[in-house]
Amino acid sequence: MFKIPRFSLKVWLVAGLVVAVLGMIPFAGLVYYTIMSCNYCLSCHSTGETPDIGGKSLIHPDDICCYDCHAQRGQFITGGYNPLFSADAERINPNCKRCHQDIITDEQIGYKFNKLNITIPHKFHIEGVGAGCTDCHNNIAHDWERPPTNRPRMDTCLMCHEREETSCNICHPKGSIELPRSEHASISQCRGCHHGFAVKKLLIYNINFSHASHMKNGIYCDRCHSNKEIHGEILYNRVGCLDCHHKEVKVECNRCHIEQVRFRNGESVRNIKGEPGLMARSVGCEVCHRGISEGHSIKVVKDICVNCHEKGYSNKVDLWQGEISDDHRGTMALLAWIDIQLRGINPDLASNLSPLIDEARALIEVVDSDGSKGVHNFRYSKVLLSEARKRLLKVKRMISKGLPEPEIEPEIEKRSAVEKRST
């Protein structure tokens, strides 16, 4: 018959304490397993029985686990699907910011965080656009693509950005990525990235350029572009283009130079009445641009002026271009100031200001597209830049007040005595 040994009370207390501690070890291990171990999550989420298949993130360090994103620290897993363990953005985004508190003020750069040196202003996207971390980093831990990268892909960016309207250089600084090169540039290759390039409106050497018309005439990409040393390098300068144009081809100027002809004739833009330039009705394009097939310069044009006008009349060109350039610089400086202020104002106010700003940009673009800096139509150049400046000054006042005002109707600014003397 078993008899309980006789020990002192002190021995029994020590023995009892040891047994209690040993008995707690399995329980403590269970608690740790269900709170601090990814293996508990992966016991279901790596078997294929659930919609997602767990995998180690290539970005996060080893001590980051499932609960760091999907739970609150110290939260017990009580079995089954618990709504407190959420994959929703409302749960994930605060957990991201808990660790990445400095992401807005201290942009992460370098190979580990930004492998391709992509320009991503986190502060603008979070505070300006209102984006959440998971809007871009939805594959930070669970990446279904193969091979997985756990980094945002370009398709994610294109959910907000227009592929055709967003320049590659906005996100990819020049030289940051190796663009494809080959012996020839073919239409099929170019279309892989440059969607819709054939019908897109382009200004090449300040001239309306149509890829479609060149392709229609059997001139393909590798006739003008080399893809061997520099991706997309243009083989011809302006003079080289003229080896075909203006010599063998005899067409009306307005076939290619649409904006310039319309601007010279003073055709109304955005309800702002215009009038023809001083020589639009009496002098044809070919008179001043008779040396265009040789790639003539502004000096050649100025020399031609004195064939009809008195000596020294060519200085008018410098006066016109100088005054328009001054107006243009002042307007662009005001626009740049407004762009900076828009980042910190109320979104509703910014939305109310957008139509005025867009209208001002469009007026400036008309003058830019003409490219003559006032020579084709000095007076209309002055009017358009003045109308653009009036809209931007109104925007500036609205930003200062913080209150929207009704939009103004376009009106032609009266010509000043200075303008009359200049012309």
Secondary structure, DSSP 8 states (H G I E B T S, - for coil): --------HHHHHHHHHHHHHHHHHHHHHHHHHHHH-HHHHHHHHTTTSSSS-----SSS-TT--HHHHHS-TT----SS--TTS--SHHHHHHHHHHH-TTTTTS---STTT-TT-----HHIIIIII---HHHH-TTSS---SSS---S--HHHHTTTS-TTTS-GGGTS-TTSS-----SS--HHHHHTTSTTTTTS-EEETTEEE-HHHHHHTT--HHHHEE-SSSTTEE---HHHHTTTBTTTB---GGGT-HHHHHHHTT--BTTB-----TTTTTS-HHHHTTTGGGT--HHHHHHHHHHHS-TTTTHHHHHHHHHHHHHHHHHHHHHHHHHHHHTTS-HHHHHHHHHHHHHHHHHHHHHHHH-STTSS-HHHHHHHHHHHHHHHHHHHHHHHHTS-------------HHHHHH-
